[in-house]
Every structure is written in structure tokens, then in C-alpha cells.
Amino acid sequence: MKIKVGFGFDVHQLKDGLDFWLGGIIVLHTKGGLGHSDADVLIHSICDALLGAAGAGDIGEFFPDDDMQYKNIDSTVLLSKIVSFINNVGYEIVNIDLTIIAQKPKINPYKIQIKSKIALLLDIPMQFVNIKATTSEKLGFIGRSEGVAVQSIATLKFYDWKNR
């Protein structure tokens, strides 16, 4: 058994009049993420962490932002495809650790709902999904509530079935 770790990062601009998707749920806010898909910054970060741990590139290689089939797509669909890929190449997801960096809105009221949704999408128990939230102390574009960022770390187990 081999353990692999991957890091993911994503950031999206926030704009008035858009839904704010975070971890597969709608978070009530006056602004939402701007992007080619639904701009779910948390799910995009998880995708990159999983792909990084598997040594399989990044989300843009799987779902290019100039491909119209992904325009406005639900990011949970993208994550499901990445999870299938990860499992098909011999990995099992062990855990995921997430840090959400947002000045507004407050994330604490949504943590359990996001955690539950991510655990379901990754097919792992909730205790193996950790969510932390912080602000940027009013500094930079995040501090001005112009964007949100997420950092993710994923741990995978690889089973070498040929040598068992």
C-alpha cells in the first residue's frame, strides 16, 4: 500500500447577481462566483488536490475552460468524474482537508452541510472531511470581498494489485 498526498488551490472572483456555490451547496450571499462553470471554488480545489495526489495533472486538463460542454456545468458533476478516474486508476480516497479563505460571508453556518455533501461526493465518511474557514483580515481582494479562495490537501491510498 502506498500513500500519496496532493495539494489543490483555487480562487474565484465574486460578482453581484450570481449564485454562490461552495462545496456543492448554495451559500446565501449578495455575490456569487464568476467562472466558466458554476465557479464552485471548493470543489475545483478538491479536484486539483485529488489529481495532484494521483500525479494526473490538474482540473484544466480534464475540463478545459474553453470547452463549451463545461459552460455553467455543476461542479459536482466534474468532481464525480474525477472521483471515478481516481478509483479507476487504483486509488482510494483516505481524507480531505480544506481551508476556505473568505471575508464574507461567514462560513461556519454552512460547514456541516458542506462537509456532508463533500463526504457523499467522495464516498468517504464525514469524519474524513475537515473544513477550516478563515478571513484575510480585510487585506487584498479577499479582504475587500472581491473573491474567495480554497486550499485543499487530499490523501490517497494506492493498491498495487499486481504485486499482491
FENLINKA-V250508 format. One line per field, one symbol per residue. psi: psi as a letter, one per 20 degrees, with the letter a starting at -180 (. if undefined). A space follows every 10 residues. Layout:
# FENLINKA-V250508
psi: ???
This chain:
# FENLINKA-V250508
psi: pppqpqpqpq qqqpqqjqqn pokjrpppri rrpprgbjkn hghhggghgg hghikkbrhh hhmqjjoiij pjqpihgghh hggggghhjj qppgrppqop opgqrphgii gggggggggg hilqqhijpp pqqrrkkjqa hghjkirqqp pqpqpqppon hhk.
